[in-house]
Structures are given as C-alpha cells and as structure tokens.
Amino acid sequence: MGEDGRVFVRGLESDKYELEAFRQRQLGRRRVRDETVVVDSDKGVAHSSGTKHARTHWRIGPGDEEFLTQTLQVHFVEIDGHGSNKGHGHQNEAAFYILEGAGYEIHDDQRYDWKKDDLVFVHTDSVHRHFNPYDEKAVALVVKAKCTWMFMGLLQQGSGGPIEREAQFGPREDWSAIWTPGVLDRQKVIGVEDTVWEDTELGRVRILTSPRTDHARLFSVDAFEWAVDAGGRTPRYWKMADEVLYALDGDGYSLHWEVQAEIAEKYYAHIALEPTRHDFRKGDVIYVPQNTVAQHFAADGTPLRMLSFQNRLLKLLGYDAVKILPDVPAATSVDASAALASAGD
C-alpha cells in the first residue's frame, strides 16, 4: 500500500485448515484506545481529505497495523463553527453519534438537522455532506460496517462527477428502484426524545437502533447506550458478535473471558477461568472480540455512560442470542498489569 493509500478489506490466509493462531494474534492486540491512537487521518483519499474547517481521524480501521476487526470501523469527524467537509458518496451506511455541537446534513439533496446526543444515519447509496452553521465546534463519533459492503462487492463510491465511458450507457434511472420498499419513510435522525430508558437483562439501556427499530433507516449497525451506577457493573454476558464500546462519561474497566471451542461430535464452549482486565477512561474506545464473555465496571464515585455498537449481520447469520452468566466474585480483583500482560498488551 502506498503512503497515501487505504486498506478497504484485509485478506485471511493460513497454511492450515484451523485458524487458531490467527485468532490468538487478534486476541493479543490492545483493546482500549484513547485519543493518542490515530490509525488513519486526513490523507487526501476521497472524503478522508480534510478541509480548512473539517478533520477526520480513525480509531479502528482495516488498515490498522494493530489489526482488530473488520466488522466495524470507528472514526471521528470534527467540523469547526461555520465550516463543512467535502461532499461524497458511498454505498455503505454510516452511523454518526453527535458528541458535541449541532449542525445538519445534506443527503441526496435533502436537509437533516442534528444536535448533541442524536444518532444520524447516512443511508446506503447516499451522496452526503456535513455542515456546521453555528459558532461551536461539532464532533461526531462515526461507526460503520463498511467492510461488509466491500466483501459483497458493493464498491461504487467517490467524490462525484460524470460517469466513465458515458457514451456506452443509456439515460439516468432512479437508483432507489432496487432499495427495500418503504425505506424512504424511515427516520434518518434518532434523538433522545425518540428513545426511552429500559431495564433489561443487560441492565439500564437506551436502544438507539436494532432489528426491532423498524422506523430507523439503518440496517447494518445496532447501537444502544448503557448506564451504570457509580461502583456498579453490567451483567456478565456472552455473545458471538464482537462489539465496540465508547465511554461517553465516566471511567471504569472491562473484564473479558476468552471462549475456546472444543470440536467434538458437536461444538462445545469452554470459558477461561481468569479474565483479562482493560481499564478505560472517558473518551476511550473499548473493543470486545468475537465469542467473548464480557462484563463492564464503573469506577467508584463515577457513574458510567457507554455506547455499544455491533454489526447486525452477525444476528442475521444466526447469532442473535445473548447469554447472561453468573458473576464471578474473584474476577473483580484480577491484577490489571498481569491480566494485560497475559492479553499481549
């Protein structure tokens, strides 16, 4: 890859049928990333090129040398007051959680206004641009399952302009003719006023988008906000999908138990006796690998608010269940340095 290039999708190769060595390398990567980790930034590649008043920097991406995942990508967009970024189009969706400020989008020549704590969707096959007409800087956390589109060969994206080989093609047709029926009636902006806090088996959560939110125009990423009391914890849970968490407010730590597969007359799971511990602070991104048991803890005196994201495709592949497991009392006293060392940090 050249200095100004971009990795869209990584390959997966092995000399053996089993891929345990590959999985162990992934599990050994550091799982908490703060503002010092920038794996990609404005480099003149399509819409990642910044403007005088807008910047983009990536926290998790497929070209990341400390490769974690291709199910989700995470970056931040900052737009100064009275600024905008460059317009562009891509086939993949993107979910923007507004961390600071307010502004609006132009998607397919329509305007969508947003404010702090809104979740804003760039829909499939959208030509879009982001604007901040106010004095205060706007900052968004962007989470998307872009590699899913790339794996499926949906590669038609760019900054706009006339089509190539125009003389070989007929007149314009309405691209939306092959979209899911009724999709144009779905919401593009989910505000706090559109959601409710619920007490669930996972604790206190606010669902932002999921398969049950059929009013939302997002099909690839599920998201909810988690609230944990100071000194409290989430349930200990097990699921197949990997997960990206963002600490909106408060500090804490995350315990992860590796799950090993026993391939006998059928698949059996074995959960590690000792977890690894991953401390985080407000503004950090926390990664939970595939097929992992996890539990998250708020620091004493600090209520914790977290965003949770996962690729919905895992649910459509048959992994739609979350198993709640009993707490392990001794797990709360795991030595952080020893745990991190065993995780390869």
DRENVEXMI-485889 format. One record per residue: residue in three letters; x, y, z of N, C-alpha, C in turn. Coordinates in steps of 0.02 Angstrom, whole numbers, plus 50000, padded with zeros to 5 digits. Last residue first. Layout:
ALAXYZXYZXYZ;...
//
This chain:
ASP499624964351292499684971651289500374973851310;GLY499324950851300499794952951248499874960551242;ALA498614946251402498244947751341498694950151286;SER499504945451504499274939151476498884940151413;ALA499624958951529500204955351503499984948851471;LEU498394961551582498574964651519499164961051488;ALA498494954251702497984952551652498154955351584;ALA499514960851767499604953851749499104951851696;SER498944973451783499564972751745499674965551723;ALA497774970751862497724973651795498354972351755;ASP497264956651948497794961651942497834964251871;VAL495574954551991496124952551947496624958251942;SER494474956652068495114958152099495704955952056;THR493344952552005493414959752016494094961552045;ALA493344938852006493564942151945493684949551956;ALA492784933452118493514934352119493754938452060;PRO491414932352080491644937352130492384938652127;VAL490684931851935491234928251965491554932952015;ASP488924930951899489524934651916490054929951944;PRO488194919851775488294922051845488934926151853;LEU487714926651614488054921751655488124924351727;ILE486624927751480486834930851542487114925451587;LYS486854927351310486794923151368487054926851429;VAL485994932651172486474934851222486344930751285;ALA485714927951000485604927251072486174930251112;ASP485954927650865485534933050890485434932950965;TYR486694921650753486964922850820486594928650853;GLY486334920050621486104915050668486364915850739;LEU486614930050535486964923750523486794918450574;LEU485974940850587485664937750529485994931150511;LYS486904944250685486244941750706485894938150648;LEU487944948750606488054942950648487384939950671;LEU487434960350549487494954450507487594948150549;ARG487544971050635486934967150637486984960650596;ASN488944974450730488714973250661488114968650663;GLN488734985350871488934979050840488634978550770;PHE489084996351007488934995350936489134988250916;SER488655006151146488834999451122488624998851049;LEU489205019351250488865017351189489115010451168;MET489035022451424489395019551368488935018551309;ARG489285030351575488855030251515489275027651457;LEU489405028451749489695026751683489145026851630;PRO489805037951894489315034551851489595033751781;THR491015036752009490945039151940490415035251902;GLY491255030852130491125038052129491015040852060;ASP492265018252061491935020952121491855028452115;ALA491965014851887492405016451943492005019052002;ALA490975001651824491075008851833491535009851893;PHE491324987851718491284990551786491394998051786;HIS490714974451619490994981151623490834984251690;GLN491094959051544490754962551598491104969151608;ALA491004945251427491224951851449490804954451506;VAL491584932151329491174933851387491444940451414;THR491644931151152491974932951215491444934151268;ASN491514930651008491454924851052491844925851116;GLN492574944050953492054939150941492094933550992;PRO493154956451078493204951951020492604947351011;VAL492814972751112492684966051139492684961151080;TYR493654988051136493464982751089493374976151125;ILE493325004551175493474997951203493224992751153;VAL493925020951168493565015651132493805008951160;ASP493765034951281494115029151254493635024651215;GLY493015044751342493285046151276493665040451245;LYS493495040851508493025044451464493365046151398;ARG494525026051511494305032451535493815035551486;PHE494875008951561494725014151513494505020551549;ASP495714993151573495494999451604495375004751550;HIS495414977151563495564982551516495284989051544;ARG495934960651604495644966951625495884972651580;THR495444943951567495924949451559495564955951576;PRO494924930951683494824935851630495444940151620;GLU495084913551707495304920151726495184925051668;LEU494514902551644494414903351716494594910451740;ALA493634903751489494254904351527494094905451601;ILE492434891951440492564898851458493174899151503;HIS492124882051304492474882051368492674889251384;ALA490834874451208491194880451228491514879451296;TYR490724862751073490654864351144491064870551159;TYR490004856250926490384861650957490214862251031;LYS490044838250919489744844650902490184850050935;GLU490954828750941490384826650899489944832650882;ALA492074842250947492004835050958491444832550913;ILE492954855250970492604852450913492614844850920;GLU492854867851082493024860651078492604857751022;ALA493424884351084492984879451053493274872451058;GLN493504895951218493844891251174493334886251147;VAL493384912551256492984906551248493334902051197;GLU494064923751378494114920351314493674914151314;TRP493294936651460493474929651467493494926551397;HIS493644952851513493504948551456493744941451469;LEU493114967451595493394960851602493174956451544;SER493474984551598493104979251564493474972651574;TYR493264999151700493664993851670493204988451643;GLY493135017151704492995010451728493475005351700;ASP492395033751705492955029151697492745022251722;GLY491265045351620491485041051674492065036551654;ASP490465044951463490585048551526490785043451579;LEU490615037151349490355043951344490515048051406;ALA491635026051287491485028751353491275036051347;TYR491075014351173491365021051180491155023851247;LEU491384998051107491085002351158491445009151157;VAL491044985850990491434991851003491044996051053;GLU491094968250976490744974150999491254979851008;ASP490694952650892491144957150927490784963850936;ALA489454939950924489674945950889490204949750928;MET489124930051020489604928550967489874934750933;LYS489114932851199488804932951133489344931851080;TRP488804934051370489174930351318488774930851252;TYR489034943951519488644941551461489104938451409;ARG488664949851674489184946151638488834942551581;PRO487874965951691487894958651696488484955851657;THR488924979851742488434976851698488384969451715;ARG489084988051901489334983851848488754981751803;GLY489575002152008489164996451986489474992751928;GLY490205013552043490395007552079490005001352058;ALA488815022551987489495022952014489645016752056;ASP487795013251869487895017351929488625017351951;VAL487755014151697487975010051754488095014751813;ALA486925013451546487025017551606487195012851664;TRP487205012951372487205009251434487305014151492;GLU486385014151217486765017551270486655013751335;PHE486605004651065486225006651124486685010251172;ALA486474998850897486775003250946486315004351005;ASP486944989950750486494990550808486854994550862;VAL487124991950578487424993050643486874993650696;SER486354989850461486994986250470487284986750540;PHE485254997650434485174990350431485794986550453;LEU484285011650458484955008850467484875001350474;ARG483155020850481483445019050416484175017150424;ALA481905015650594482555018750583482865016250518;HIS480785008650618480675015450595481335018850577;ASP481094996650674480984996650602480795003450575;THR481894991550789481754998550774481664999250698;ARG482254978250796481564979950814481394987250801;PRO483604977750763483114974950716482394976750732;SER484074994450819484104987150823483624984350772;THR484625009350894484425005950833484544998450842;LEU484545013251029484575018250975484365015250908;ILE483945009951187484045007251120484025012851069;ARG484685011851334484275015851289484415013451218;VAL484715002251487484945003851419484435008251384;ARG485224994151628484875000151607485135002451539;GLY485414976551592485444982351635485044988151607;LEU485204965651515485874968551511485954974551557;GLU483874963451532484324958451561485054960851558;THR483314980451565483334974251527483804969351561;ASP482414994551578482774989751621482734982951587;GLU482635008451468482305002151485482744998251534;TRP482285024651410482715020351450482315014251472;VAL481825028251240481655027651311482175023351346;THR481835040051102482035033951136481805034051208;ASP481645052351048481355046651011481495040051045;GLU482355061451120481625061651127481285055851091;VAL483625059551073483465057151140482715056651149;GLY483385055250897483555059550953483395056351019;ILE483905049650747483595047150809483845051450867;VAL483675052750580483955055550641483565052850700;LYS482975046450482483695047150471484055049950532;GLN481595035150478481945040750508482685040550493;ARG480785029750324481105028550388481495034650412;ASP480305030950197479885033550251480205032750320;LEU481145024450112481155031650111480745034850167;VAL480825011050123481415013450159481435021150162;GLY479805004950053479635008750113480215012050148;PRO480764991249992480144995249989480004998650056;THR482504992949975481974989750012481344994050010;TRP482984998049806483024998249879482444994449911;ILE482864999149671483054992549697483194992749772;ALA482555012349646482075007249624482235000349651;SER483545021449673483145018949730482635013649711;TRP484025025749549484405020649586483975017549641;ASP483175028849408483125030049480483455024349518;GLU484285032049271483735028249301483735029749376;ARG484865041849133484805040649205484195036449222;PRO485155033248972484975038949015484935036949089;GLY486505021448937485895025048923485765030648971;PHE488255020448890487695019348935487105023748916;GLN489375023648819489175016648818488545015248859;ALA489705036848843489395035248778489145028048774;GLU490385036648966489685038948962489345036848898;ARG491525031749033491275028448971490535030148959;GLU491065037049198491565034949149491225031349091;ILE489985050749239490155043749238490695042349187;PRO490495066349318490185062449263490405055149265;GLY490465067349500490685069449434490355065049381;GLY491095061149661490605063949615490905066049549;SER491945054449743491805061449759491335064749710;GLY491365037449777491815042549752491585049449770;GLN490885020549738490925026249782491395031349752;GLN490485004649727490385010749687490335016849733;LEU490564992149781491164996249782491075003049749;LEU490094978549838489724984849829490234990549836;GLY490594965849866490714968749800490344975149786;MET490534960949992489984959049947490044962349878;PHE491594966850055491604959550046491094957449994;MET491074979950059491654978450018491704970950004;TRP490044979050151489884980750082490464978850036;THR490814975850263490284971350241490094972750169;CYS491634986750283491924980750253491404975750230;LYS490764995950349490944996950279491224990650246;ALA489934998250459490124991350441490334991250368;LYS490355011850570490055009050509490325002050496;VAL490275026350665490355019050667490005016150606;VAL490905041350723490625037850665490785030450668;LEU490565054450827490865047750826490525043950770;ALA490785071750796490385065750789490815059550793;VAL490715088550843491115082450842490645076550840;ALA490785105850806490385099750808490845093750802;LYS491105121450889491345115650851490865109750859;GLU489965135250886490295129850923490525124250876;ASP489255143250797489915145450820490315139850852;TYR488475134650654488485138050719489195139850739;PRO488325126450544488205133650534488285137750598;ASN489125113550483489045116450549488955123950541;PHE488775099250380488845106450389488755108450462;HIS489215086250268489055088150337489235095550348;ARG488485077150134488975081950157488745084650224;HIS488175063850014488065067450077488645072150092;VAL487305051949930487755057549918487645062349976;SER487105034749969486945041749984487495046449962;ASP486985020649976486995024149911486815031449920;THR486165019450134486515016350078486455020550015;HIS486225034450239485925028350213486335025450155;VAL486865039950383486985040550312486735034050281;PHE485985044550527486145039250480486305041950411;VAL486335049450692486165051550625486405046250576;LEU485825051750852486145046750809485885047950738;ASP486125065250967485745062150913486165056650880;ASP486965071651055486665065351077486175062351027;LYS486745087850986487105083451031486675077651054;LYS485845087350827486095090650887486455085550931;TRP485355090250654485535086150711485835090350767;ASP484335090250505484665093650560484815088950618;TYR484455086850340484295083550403484685086950458;ARG483915090350173484245092650234483985088850295;GLN484295082750015483815084250068484205085850132;ASP485175078249918484865084849907484305086449958;ASP485685066849976485285066349914484865072549905;HIS485865075450121485875068750093485415068550032;ILE486665086450215486305086350151486405079350123;GLU486485089150390486735085250334486345087150271;TYR486955100850521486485097550477486855093750422;GLY487195104050696487305105450626486785102150583;ALA488075105350854487475104350814487645106050741;GLY489065099250994488835104050945488195102050910;GLU489705082651015489725089751031489395093750975;LEU489335069950973489635070851039489625078051062;ILE488215061250884488445068050893488685069050965;TYR488575047350792488325049450858488635056250872;PHE488195041250638488535046850669488205048350737;ALA488405027250538488025029950595488455035150630;ALA488245023050367488665025550421488215028450475;GLU488185011050230487895015450280488425018050328;ASN488995010550068488905008250137488545013450179;GLN489185017249948488625012649954488485010650026;HIS489495035049947489715028049952489105023649963;GLY490025051649902489515046349903489835039549911;HIS490265068649958490495062349929489925057349931;GLY490875084950005490335080449985490605074349950;LYS491955089050139491845088250067491265083450054;ASN491285098550278491775094150247491615093550173;SER491195115350347490905109350318491465104850293;GLY490865129050465491265125150418490875119250391;HIS490415136050573490315138950506490755135450454;GLY491565128650685490985132950675490985136150607;ASP492295113450620492325119850655491685123750642;ILE492035096850643491885102350597491865108750637;GLU492695080750650492655087150683492525092550630;VAL492375063850664492345069550619492265075850661;PHE493175048450697492885054650722492895059750666;HIS492835030750674493235036850667492845042750694;VAL492855013450657492705019050702493155024950685;GLN492074998950591492605003950586492385010150626;LEU491714981650610491554988650623492174992950614;THR492274970050560491544970450564491314977650575;GLN493614968350561493334971350501492574971750505;THR494804970950694494174968550667494024971750600;LEU496204973450727495714970850775495124967450740;PHE497914975750700497274973950670496814970650720;GLU498874986850709498644982550765497954980250748;GLU498794993350587499334988450597499194984050657;ASP497314995750498497644996450563498194991150571;GLY496484994550394497194995450379497624996250441;PRO495214994050450495514987850424496244988550406;GLY495165003550607495045002750535495404996550509;ILE494845014350739494885007350719494725006850645;ARG495025028250734495225024650795495275017150782;TRP495435041750626495175034950636495455031850700;HIS494875058150591495395053750616495085047250640;THR494595072850498494395065850510494985062050538;ARG494005089850497494545084850504494235077950519;ALA493695106150431493455099450449494035094550449;HIS494105118150377493695118350437493435111450459;LYS494835115450265495105120450312494745120150378;THR494605097650255494555104350228494855109150280;GLY495365081450228495065086650268494995093150228;SER494985066450150495365072650144495015078150182;SER494095056650154494515057250212494955063450208;HIS493455055850033493165060250082493575060850146;ALA494945052049945494225053149941493995057749997;VAL496325054850029495995049149998495245050250001;GLY497055064450097496895065750027496565059949992;LYS497175061150228497755059750186497605061050112;ASP496705062450389496615065950326497235065050282;SER497075045750452496845052650460496785055850391;ASP497265031350555497185034250488496935041350499;VAL497445028550685497675023450638497605025750565;VAL497885035350828497605037650764497875032950711;VAL497865036450994497875031350941497505034050880;THR497665046051088498335045751059498375040751002;GLU496405044451141496485049551089497185049451058;ASP496415026351163496245033151183496405037951126;ARG495815010051167496165015151128495935022051148;VAL495954993551217495725000251237496145005351200;ARG496564981951175495844982751163495564989451184;ARG497984976051090497724980351142497004982251126;ARG497984958851036498034966051023497734970051081;GLY497774945451054498344948451088498404955951078;LEU496774941550971496614942351042497174945651081;GLN497494940450851496994945750859496844946850933;ARG498254929250882498594935550866498104941450874;GLN497244919850897497644921650955498034928150944;ARG496774918650765496334921350818496744923650878;PHE497894912850704497664919450683497224922650737;ALA497914900650770498484905250777498284912250757;GLU496694894850728496794896750799497374901650807;LEU496144890250612496394897050612496524899550683;GLU496314874850517496104878550576496454885350577;TYR497004871350400496274872050398496024876050458;LYS498514880750363498144875350396497394876550388;ASP499064891750313499314885450285498924879550312;SER497954905350278498264900750326498504894650289;GLU497234921850268497594916150239497874911750294;LEU496234934550225496314929650278496614923450248;GLY496384952350188496314945350172496414940850232;ARG495444967250223496024962950232495874955850213;VAL494854981250135494704974650161495354970750168;PHE495454993850116494724993350123494524986750155;VAL496785003750151496574996750151495824996650163;ARG497395016950050496945014750103496795007350095;GLY498815027850020498305022950004497865021250063;ASP499905035850033499265039150033498695034350017;GLU500955026650025500905030950084500215034150090;GLY500285011149958500665017249956500535021550018;MET500424994150000500005000050000500445006250000;
//
